[in-house]
């Protein structure tokens, strides 16, 4: 994943690594595909040439042949497309079809991606509201980030965010508790400062 940070390095043209990452997404190893997609996401809009391959990866099997192991390649591809942003518009039909997928995590990540690509709140916010409570604690930040980016457009999410704030995990999950708590309070203040103040969010 460190390759994704090369774009901030002086004298480095990150575009030079994109063809290799695209090729890596055709690798037989699901793990290699996953990490290639993640790095392309870090690169952002400059990774536009990878949109067709990332889109194809949305329909790939996540199960490792001969095992019960699962690699979240589809979610990584959806997330990367969202990080590429409006330049990934060609992927919208494939992404929208995943908003009704049986996998809650994939639905949430896809909803954030669709929002980042074309600003669609109508079809994505309900997915985030429904999906947030069902996510594992260490994955909830993705839905919360999407709601935060929507700002006042996500007012319908205030009740579920307040509920999540009241249901933060036990102190034994101290790191996750603090991380998610900060993200939720920031989201509430960005979305509806008045409601946040009334709820005692500081």
C-alpha positions as CSV (number, residue, x, y, z in Angstrom):
1,X,0.0,0.0,0.0
2,X,3.0,2.3,0.5
3,X,3.1,2.9,-3.3
4,X,0.0,5.0,-2.9
5,X,1.9,7.6,-1.0
6,X,4.5,8.0,-3.8
7,X,2.3,10.6,-5.4
8,X,3.4,13.0,-2.6
9,X,7.1,12.3,-3.2
10,X,9.2,14.8,-5.0
11,X,10.3,13.7,-8.4
12,X,8.0,10.7,-8.6
13,X,5.4,10.3,-11.3
14,X,2.8,8.0,-9.8
15,X,1.3,7.4,-13.2
16,X,4.3,5.2,-14.0
17,X,3.1,2.5,-11.6
18,X,-0.5,2.5,-12.7
19,X,0.0,0.0,-15.6
20,X,1.7,-2.4,-13.3
21,X,-1.1,-2.2,-10.8
22,X,-3.7,-2.8,-13.5
23,X,-1.8,-5.9,-14.5
24,X,-1.7,-7.0,-10.9
25,X,-5.5,-7.0,-10.7
26,X,-5.4,-9.8,-13.2
27,X,-3.2,-11.9,-11.0
28,X,-4.5,-15.3,-9.8
29,X,-3.9,-14.3,-6.2
30,X,-6.9,-12.6,-4.6
31,X,-4.6,-10.9,-2.1
32,X,-2.5,-9.3,-5.0
33,X,-5.7,-8.1,-6.6
34,X,-6.9,-6.6,-3.3
35,X,-3.7,-4.7,-2.6
36,X,-3.4,-3.4,-6.2
37,X,-7.0,-2.0,-5.9
38,X,-6.2,-0.4,-2.6
39,X,-3.1,1.3,-3.9
40,X,-5.1,2.6,-6.9
41,X,-7.6,4.1,-4.5
42,X,-4.8,5.9,-2.7
43,X,-3.6,7.3,-6.0
44,X,-7.0,8.8,-6.6
45,X,-8.2,10.6,-9.8
46,X,-4.9,9.9,-11.6
47,X,-5.8,6.2,-11.5
48,X,-8.6,6.8,-14.1
49,X,-7.0,4.4,-16.6
50,X,-7.7,1.6,-14.1
51,X,-11.5,2.2,-14.0
52,X,-12.4,-0.6,-16.5
53,X,-10.3,-3.2,-14.7
54,X,-11.6,-2.1,-11.3
55,X,-15.2,-2.3,-12.6
56,X,-14.6,-5.8,-13.8
57,X,-13.2,-6.7,-10.4
58,X,-16.6,-5.8,-8.9
59,X,-18.0,-9.1,-10.3
60,X,-15.1,-11.3,-9.4
61,X,-15.5,-14.1,-6.8
62,X,-14.0,-13.3,-3.4
63,X,-13.5,-16.9,-2.3
64,X,-10.0,-18.3,-2.6
65,X,-10.1,-21.4,-4.7
66,X,-9.9,-24.6,-2.6
67,X,-10.5,-22.8,0.7
68,X,-13.2,-21.1,2.7
69,X,-11.0,-18.0,2.9
70,X,-12.5,-14.7,1.6
71,X,-10.7,-11.7,0.3
72,X,-12.6,-8.5,0.0
73,X,-11.6,-7.6,-3.5
74,X,-15.0,-6.3,-4.6
75,X,-15.2,-3.9,-1.7
76,X,-11.6,-2.7,-2.4
77,X,-12.5,-2.2,-6.0
78,X,-15.6,-0.2,-5.1
79,X,-13.8,1.9,-2.6
80,X,-11.0,2.6,-5.2
81,X,-13.5,3.7,-7.8
82,X,-15.0,6.1,-5.2
83,X,-11.6,7.5,-4.5
84,X,-11.0,8.1,-8.2
85,X,-14.2,10.1,-8.0
86,X,-16.1,11.7,-11.0
87,X,-13.6,10.3,-13.4
88,X,-15.0,6.8,-12.6
89,X,-18.5,7.6,-13.9
90,X,-18.3,4.8,-16.4
91,X,-18.4,2.4,-13.4
92,X,-21.7,3.8,-12.0
93,X,-24.1,1.2,-13.6
94,X,-22.0,-1.7,-12.1
95,X,-21.8,0.1,-8.8
96,X,-25.5,0.9,-8.6
97,X,-26.3,-2.8,-9.1
98,X,-24.4,-3.6,-5.9
99,X,-26.5,-1.3,-3.8
100,X,-28.9,-4.2,-3.3
101,X,-26.2,-6.9,-2.8
102,X,-26.7,-9.4,0.0
103,X,-23.4,-8.3,1.6
104,X,-24.0,-5.3,3.9
105,X,-20.4,-4.2,4.0
106,X,-20.2,-4.2,0.2
107,X,-23.4,-2.3,0.0
108,X,-22.1,0.4,2.3
109,X,-18.7,0.8,0.6
110,X,-20.5,0.9,-2.7
111,X,-22.9,3.6,-1.5
112,X,-20.0,5.8,-0.4
113,X,-18.3,5.2,-3.8
114,X,-21.5,6.2,-5.8
115,X,-21.8,9.3,-3.6
116,X,-18.2,10.3,-4.3
117,X,-18.6,9.8,-8.0
118,X,-21.8,11.6,-8.7
119,X,-23.2,13.1,-5.5
120,X,-26.2,10.8,-5.4
121,X,-27.7,11.1,-1.9
122,X,-31.2,9.8,-2.7
123,X,-30.0,6.2,-3.4
124,X,-27.0,6.0,-1.2
125,X,-27.9,7.6,2.2
126,X,-30.6,5.0,2.9
127,X,-28.1,2.3,2.3
128,X,-25.7,3.9,4.8
129,X,-28.4,4.5,7.4
130,X,-29.6,0.9,7.2
131,X,-26.1,-0.6,7.0
132,X,-24.2,1.3,9.7
133,X,-25.7,-0.6,12.7
134,X,-25.0,-3.9,11.0
135,X,-21.3,-3.2,10.4
136,X,-18.5,-4.5,12.6
137,X,-17.1,-1.9,14.9
138,X,-13.8,-1.5,13.0
139,X,-15.6,-1.0,9.7
140,X,-18.2,1.6,10.7
141,X,-15.9,4.5,10.0
142,X,-16.5,4.1,6.2
143,X,-20.3,4.7,6.5
144,X,-19.7,7.5,8.9
145,X,-17.2,9.2,6.6
146,X,-19.7,9.0,3.8
147,X,-22.4,10.7,5.9
148,X,-19.9,13.4,7.0
149,X,-19.0,14.2,3.4
150,X,-22.7,14.6,2.6
151,X,-23.0,17.2,5.3
152,X,-26.5,18.8,5.8
153,X,-27.8,16.5,3.0
154,X,-27.5,13.6,5.4
155,X,-29.8,15.0,8.1
156,X,-31.9,11.8,8.0
157,X,-28.9,10.0,9.4
158,X,-28.8,12.0,12.7
159,X,-30.9,9.5,14.7
160,X,-28.8,6.5,13.7
161,X,-25.6,8.5,14.4
162,X,-26.9,9.5,17.9
163,X,-27.8,5.9,18.6
164,X,-24.4,4.7,17.5
165,X,-22.9,7.3,19.9
166,X,-24.8,5.8,22.7
167,X,-23.9,2.3,21.8
168,X,-20.1,2.7,21.5
169,X,-18.3,-0.5,22.4
170,X,-17.1,-1.3,25.9
171,X,-13.9,0.3,27.2
172,X,-12.0,-2.9,26.3
173,X,-12.4,-1.6,22.7
174,X,-10.7,1.7,23.8
175,X,-9.1,2.4,20.4
176,X,-12.1,1.7,18.3
177,X,-14.4,3.4,20.8
178,X,-12.4,6.6,20.7
179,X,-11.9,6.5,16.9
180,X,-15.5,5.9,16.1
181,X,-16.7,8.3,18.8
182,X,-14.6,11.2,17.3
183,X,-15.9,10.4,13.8
184,X,-19.5,10.3,14.9
185,X,-19.3,13.6,16.8
186,X,-17.6,15.2,13.9
187,X,-20.3,13.8,11.5
188,X,-23.1,15.2,13.7
189,X,-21.5,18.6,13.8
190,X,-21.0,18.7,10.1
191,X,-24.5,17.4,9.3
192,X,-26.7,19.2,11.8
193,X,-24.9,21.4,14.3
194,X,-28.2,22.4,16.1
195,X,-29.2,18.7,16.6
196,X,-25.7,17.9,17.8
197,X,-25.7,20.7,20.3
198,X,-29.1,19.7,21.6
199,X,-27.7,16.2,22.1
200,X,-24.8,17.5,24.1
201,X,-22.2,16.7,21.4
202,X,-19.1,18.8,21.9
